[in-house]
C-alpha cells in the first residue's frame, strides 16, 4: 500500500501542475472570475477522477501523458459540480476541501459563473487530447457530455434536491448515486481508455469497473458523513442528516452499507480481468477507496 500511496501522490502532483498551467492566470480579466476558478480547482482534494483517468489509460497500454488533457477535463468538470452543489440554493455549504467554499469568498454570482466557466473549460481541454485510431474527439466529447447532462449528473442532482426530507426507496437512492457520482467516475476511466486507443472489450471492462466503483465510492462517502468529523473530511460532516437526505446508512444501516460497498468492490475487480496485470493500479485504487476514512 505504501507503493500505491506514492503512485497516488505523484499522479496528483502531476495533475496539480497541469491544472495550474492550463487554468487562466489569476490576473487575467475578469480577475475575480479566474481567481474564483483557481480557488476551487487548486484547493487540493484526492484528484480521484483524474488519477483514475490516467490509470485507465495505463491499463490500456497508454501513458499518463496521453490522458493528461482528459484527466484535467474531468477534474474541472467535477469542480464545477462542487461549486454549484455548495451554493445556497443547493446544499448551502461553507466548507470544501478544507477551505471556505467559492461563494463564501467570491459571492454567489461569481461562484455560479466560475462553475459555468469550468464546465466550458473541461470540454476545451478534452478536445486537445490527441486522437487515436478508434476514438475521435467527437466520441470523447459525447462521452463527457452525456455523463454530465440531464440523463446522468444534472438529472441526479435534481432527484437529490427533490428527495430532501423524504424517505426514498433504495432503488431511487441508487439512481441518485449512479447518476451524480458513478456516471462521471465511469466517464473518467472511459476517457482514459479512449485516450490510450482502447479496444471495444477494454472500454466495456472500464464501464463496468466505473459503475461499480462509483457506487461503492458514494456509499462509503455516505458512511463517512455520519462517522467522521468535518476536520477529517475537509467538508461539513453530518450535512446529509441535517438536510434529511436518504442515504445508504439511513436506509440499510452502516454494517449492511459496508457489505454492499465490499460487494461492489469485488464486482469492480471482476471487471478488470480483461486487463490482466496492467489493471493493477485500478485494482489498488478501488481497494483504497473502500478502505479510506476521509
KAGI-V947482 format. One record per residue. N is the residue number from 1. BURIAL is 1 if it has 9 or more other ideal C-beta (glycine too) atoms within 8 Angstrom, else 0. Layout:
n->(N | N)
burial->(BURIAL | BURIAL)
This chain:
n->(1 | 2 | 3 | 4 | 5 | 6 | 7 | 8 | 9 | 10 | 11 | 12 | 13 | 14 | 15 | 16 | 17 | 18 | 19 | 20 | 21 | 22 | 23 | 24 | 25 | 26 | 27 | 28 | 29 | 30 | 31 | 32 | 33 | 34 | 35 | 36 | 37 | 38 | 39 | 40 | 41 | 42 | 43 | 44 | 45 | 46 | 47 | 48 | 49 | 50 | 51 | 52 | 53 | 54 | 55 | 56 | 57 | 58 | 59 | 60 | 61 | 62 | 63 | 64 | 65 | 66 | 67 | 68 | 69 | 70 | 71 | 72 | 73 | 74 | 75 | 76 | 77 | 78 | 79 | 80 | 81 | 82 | 83 | 84 | 85 | 86 | 87 | 88 | 89 | 90 | 91 | 92 | 93 | 94 | 95 | 96 | 97 | 98 | 99 | 100 | 101 | 102 | 103 | 104 | 105 | 106 | 107 | 108 | 109 | 110 | 111 | 112 | 113 | 114 | 115 | 116 | 117 | 118 | 119 | 120 | 121 | 122 | 123 | 124 | 125 | 126 | 127 | 128 | 129 | 130 | 131 | 132 | 133 | 134 | 135 | 136 | 137 | 138 | 139 | 140 | 141 | 142 | 143 | 144 | 145 | 146 | 147 | 148 | 149 | 150 | 151 | 152 | 153 | 154 | 155 | 156 | 157 | 158 | 159 | 160 | 161 | 162 | 163 | 164 | 165 | 166 | 167 | 168 | 169 | 170 | 171 | 172 | 173 | 174 | 175 | 176 | 177 | 178 | 179 | 180 | 181 | 182 | 183 | 184 | 185 | 186 | 187 | 188 | 189 | 190 | 191 | 192 | 193 | 194 | 195 | 196 | 197 | 198 | 199 | 200 | 201 | 202 | 203 | 204 | 205 | 206 | 207 | 208 | 209 | 210 | 211 | 212 | 213 | 214 | 215 | 216 | 217 | 218 | 219 | 220 | 221 | 222 | 223 | 224 | 225 | 226 | 227 | 228 | 229 | 230 | 231 | 232 | 233 | 234 | 235 | 236 | 237 | 238 | 239 | 240 | 241 | 242 | 243 | 244 | 245 | 246 | 247 | 248 | 249 | 250 | 251 | 252 | 253 | 254 | 255 | 256 | 257 | 258 | 259 | 260 | 261 | 262 | 263 | 264 | 265 | 266 | 267 | 268 | 269 | 270 | 271 | 272 | 273 | 274 | 275 | 276 | 277 | 278 | 279 | 280 | 281 | 282 | 283 | 284 | 285 | 286 | 287 | 288 | 289 | 290 | 291 | 292 | 293 | 294)
burial->(0 | 0 | 0 | 1 | 0 | 0 | 1 | 1 | 0 | 0 | 1 | 1 | 0 | 1 | 1 | 1 | 0 | 1 | 1 | 0 | 0 | 0 | 1 | 0 | 0 | 0 | 0 | 0 | 0 | 0 | 1 | 0 | 1 | 1 | 1 | 1 | 1 | 1 | 1 | 1 | 1 | 1 | 1 | 0 | 0 | 0 | 1 | 1 | 1 | 1 | 1 | 1 | 1 | 1 | 1 | 1 | 1 | 1 | 1 | 1 | 0 | 1 | 0 | 1 | 0 | 1 | 1 | 1 | 1 | 1 | 1 | 1 | 1 | 1 | 1 | 1 | 1 | 1 | 1 | 1 | 1 | 1 | 1 | 1 | 1 | 1 | 1 | 0 | 0 | 1 | 0 | 0 | 1 | 0 | 1 | 1 | 0 | 0 | 0 | 0 | 1 | 1 | 1 | 0 | 0 | 1 | 0 | 0 | 0 | 1 | 1 | 1 | 1 | 1 | 1 | 1 | 1 | 1 | 1 | 0 | 1 | 1 | 1 | 0 | 1 | 1 | 1 | 0 | 1 | 0 | 0 | 1 | 0 | 0 | 1 | 0 | 1 | 0 | 1 | 1 | 1 | 0 | 1 | 1 | 1 | 1 | 1 | 1 | 1 | 0 | 0 | 1 | 1 | 1 | 1 | 1 | 1 | 0 | 1 | 1 | 0 | 0 | 1 | 1 | 0 | 0 | 0 | 1 | 0 | 0 | 0 | 1 | 1 | 1 | 1 | 1 | 1 | 1 | 1 | 1 | 1 | 1 | 1 | 1 | 1 | 1 | 1 | 1 | 1 | 1 | 1 | 1 | 1 | 1 | 1 | 1 | 1 | 1 | 0 | 0 | 0 | 1 | 1 | 1 | 1 | 1 | 1 | 1 | 1 | 1 | 1 | 1 | 1 | 1 | 1 | 1 | 1 | 1 | 1 | 1 | 1 | 1 | 1 | 1 | 1 | 1 | 0 | 1 | 0 | 1 | 0 | 1 | 1 | 1 | 1 | 1 | 1 | 1 | 1 | 1 | 1 | 0 | 1 | 0 | 1 | 1 | 1 | 1 | 1 | 1 | 1 | 1 | 0 | 1 | 0 | 0 | 1 | 1 | 0 | 1 | 1 | 1 | 0 | 1 | 1 | 0 | 1 | 1 | 1 | 0 | 1 | 1 | 0 | 1 | 1 | 0 | 0 | 1 | 1 | 0 | 1 | 1 | 1 | 1 | 1 | 1 | 1 | 1 | 1 | 1 | 0 | 0 | 0 | 0)
